[in-house]
Amino acid sequence: MKFIVYRCTKDPDYFIVTDPQHTEDIEGAMCPSGGEVEKVGEYAEMGASRAAFDETLAKNSIEHQGFYRFEATSFAPVPEAPEMPA
């Protein structure tokens, strides 16, 4: 299966995954705060080595509703470490 991944513009930690047959149905309304979706890329299955999302859950969700939405909080900005007084 080829996965097509989109990112929510208003909620950049949320991603929508679909397959080529359902790309026409992907819209910003699927994002928690609405907005738009921007295409991240197209990826073949990688099995257990995939770190971003569970492919089995994605395939089941795409089969039943046409898409899989997940949150990847690791993309959130990392705060800077406080400076130590001299």
C-alpha positions as CSV (number, residue, x, y, z in Angstrom):
1,M,0.0,0.0,0.0
2,K,1.1,3.5,-0.7
3,F,0.4,6.0,2.1
4,I,-0.2,9.7,1.2
5,V,0.5,12.0,4.2
6,Y,-0.9,15.4,4.8
7,R,-0.2,17.9,7.7
8,C,-2.8,20.2,9.2
9,T,-1.8,23.9,8.8
10,K,-3.5,25.1,12.0
11,D,-2.5,22.1,14.1
12,P,1.0,21.1,12.8
13,D,1.2,18.2,15.2
14,Y,-1.7,16.5,13.4
15,F,-1.3,14.4,10.3
16,I,-3.9,12.8,7.9
17,V,-2.9,9.6,6.1
18,T,-4.7,8.1,3.2
19,D,-4.2,6.1,0.1
20,P,-4.4,7.1,-3.6
21,Q,-8.1,6.1,-3.8
22,H,-9.2,8.5,-1.1
23,T,-7.1,11.6,-1.8
24,E,-10.1,13.5,-3.2
25,D,-11.8,13.2,0.2
26,I,-9.1,14.8,2.3
27,E,-9.9,18.3,3.6
28,G,-9.0,20.7,6.3
29,A,-12.3,20.0,8.2
30,M,-10.6,16.7,9.3
31,C,-8.1,18.7,11.3
32,P,-9.0,19.5,15.0
33,S,-9.1,23.3,14.4
34,G,-10.0,23.2,10.7
35,G,-7.8,25.1,8.3
36,E,-6.1,23.5,5.4
37,V,-4.0,20.4,4.8
38,E,-0.6,20.4,3.1
39,K,0.8,17.3,1.4
40,V,4.0,16.0,3.1
41,G,4.7,13.1,0.8
42,E,4.0,9.6,-0.5
43,Y,5.5,6.6,1.3
44,A,5.5,2.8,0.7
45,E,4.9,0.5,3.6
46,M,7.9,0.1,5.9
47,G,6.6,-2.4,8.4
48,A,7.8,-2.3,12.0
49,S,10.5,0.2,11.2
50,R,8.0,3.0,10.7
51,A,8.3,5.4,13.5
52,A,5.7,8.0,12.8
53,F,2.5,6.0,12.8
54,D,1.2,2.4,13.1
55,E,0.7,1.1,9.6
56,T,-1.8,-1.6,10.7
57,L,-4.0,1.0,12.4
58,A,-3.7,3.3,9.4
59,K,-4.7,0.6,6.9
60,N,-7.7,-0.4,9.0
61,S,-8.8,3.2,9.4
62,I,-8.4,4.0,5.7
63,E,-10.4,0.9,4.8
64,H,-13.3,1.9,7.1
65,Q,-13.3,5.7,6.8
66,G,-10.9,6.7,4.1
67,F,-8.3,8.3,6.3
68,Y,-6.2,7.9,9.5
69,R,-5.5,10.9,11.7
70,F,-2.7,11.0,14.2
71,E,-0.9,13.4,16.4
72,A,2.9,13.5,16.5
73,T,3.8,15.7,19.4
74,S,7.5,15.1,18.7
75,F,7.3,17.9,16.1
76,A,6.4,20.5,18.8
77,P,9.1,23.1,19.3
78,V,11.6,22.2,22.0
79,P,12.0,24.9,24.7
80,E,15.5,26.3,25.1
81,A,17.4,25.2,28.2
82,P,17.7,27.9,30.9
83,E,21.1,29.6,31.2
84,M,23.0,28.8,34.3
85,P,24.1,31.9,36.4
86,A,27.9,32.5,36.2
